[in-house]
């Protein structure tokens, strides 16, 4: 995320708080109640965002982790495509040999 994106998001949240405040006043709440409820909505939104962030961090579904995984998958796919049929057969034989050795170790 770029710095300007963070500034834009912060400005958007600030503007949303003001809009919620004005809408609540138009709905008939006095300024004190409208202020309390607009703060409650914003704090609730912040808490919800925090929970989604913690969930993504805990499950490693963050953007950076996903980009690294996609890059590694692309590199492996490219290497597989560049291999000759003989090299692929040799790799398959090595994989089967490892699987058999793991099965006998158990």
C-alpha positions as CSV (number, residue, x, y, z in Angstrom):
1,X,0.0,0.0,0.0
2,X,1.3,3.4,-0.9
3,X,1.4,6.3,1.4
4,X,-1.2,8.2,-0.6
5,X,-3.5,5.2,-0.3
6,X,-3.2,5.2,3.5
7,X,-3.9,8.9,3.6
8,X,-6.9,8.4,1.4
9,X,-8.3,5.7,3.6
10,X,-7.8,7.8,6.7
11,X,-9.6,10.7,5.1
12,X,-12.4,8.4,4.0
13,X,-12.9,7.1,7.5
14,X,-12.9,10.6,8.9
15,X,-15.4,11.7,6.3
16,X,-17.6,8.6,7.0
17,X,-17.7,9.5,10.6
18,X,-18.9,13.0,9.8
19,X,-21.5,11.7,7.3
20,X,-22.8,9.2,9.9
21,X,-23.0,12.0,12.5
22,X,-25.0,14.2,10.1
23,X,-27.3,11.4,9.1
24,X,-28.0,10.6,12.7
25,X,-28.8,14.2,13.4
26,X,-31.1,14.3,10.4
27,X,-32.8,11.1,11.8
28,X,-33.7,13.1,14.9
29,X,-30.9,12.5,17.4
30,X,-29.4,15.4,19.3
31,X,-25.8,16.3,18.7
32,X,-24.5,14.4,21.8
33,X,-26.3,11.2,21.0
34,X,-25.4,11.4,17.3
35,X,-21.7,11.9,18.3
36,X,-21.8,8.9,20.6
37,X,-23.5,6.6,18.0
38,X,-21.2,7.7,15.2
39,X,-18.2,7.0,17.4
40,X,-19.7,3.6,18.3
41,X,-20.2,2.8,14.6
42,X,-16.6,3.8,13.8
43,X,-15.1,1.9,16.7
44,X,-17.2,-1.2,15.8
45,X,-15.9,-0.9,12.2
46,X,-12.3,-0.6,13.4
47,X,-12.8,-3.6,15.7
48,X,-14.2,-5.7,12.8
49,X,-11.3,-4.7,10.5
50,X,-8.9,-5.7,13.3
51,X,-10.5,-9.1,13.6
52,X,-10.2,-9.7,9.8
53,X,-6.6,-8.5,9.9
54,X,-5.7,-10.9,12.8
55,X,-7.5,-13.8,11.0
56,X,-5.6,-13.1,7.7
57,X,-2.3,-12.8,9.7
58,X,-3.0,-16.0,11.6
59,X,-3.9,-18.0,8.5
60,X,-1.1,-16.4,6.5
61,X,-3.4,-15.1,3.8
62,X,-1.7,-11.7,3.8
63,X,-1.0,-10.1,0.5
64,X,2.8,-10.5,0.8
65,X,2.5,-14.2,1.8
66,X,0.2,-14.9,-1.1
67,X,2.5,-13.1,-3.6
68,X,5.5,-15.1,-2.4
69,X,3.5,-18.3,-2.7
70,X,2.3,-17.4,-6.2
71,X,5.9,-16.5,-7.2
72,X,7.3,-19.8,-6.0
73,X,4.5,-21.7,-7.8
74,X,5.2,-19.8,-11.0
75,X,9.0,-20.6,-10.8
76,X,8.3,-24.3,-10.1
77,X,5.9,-24.4,-13.0
78,X,8.4,-22.7,-15.4
79,X,11.1,-25.2,-14.3
80,X,8.8,-28.1,-14.9
81,X,7.9,-26.8,-18.4
82,X,11.6,-26.4,-19.3
83,X,12.5,-30.0,-18.3
84,X,12.9,-32.7,-21.0
85,X,10.8,-35.8,-20.9
86,X,13.8,-37.8,-19.6
87,X,14.3,-35.3,-16.8
88,X,10.6,-35.5,-15.9
89,X,10.8,-39.3,-15.8
90,X,13.9,-39.2,-13.6
91,X,12.1,-36.7,-11.2
92,X,9.0,-38.9,-11.1
93,X,11.2,-41.9,-10.2
94,X,12.9,-40.0,-7.4
95,X,9.6,-38.9,-6.0
96,X,8.2,-42.5,-6.1
97,X,11.4,-43.7,-4.4
98,X,11.1,-41.2,-1.6
99,X,7.5,-42.0,-1.1
100,X,8.3,-45.7,-0.9
101,X,11.1,-45.1,1.6
102,X,8.8,-42.9,3.7
103,X,6.1,-45.6,3.7
104,X,8.6,-48.3,4.9
105,X,9.9,-46.0,7.6
106,X,6.5,-45.8,9.2
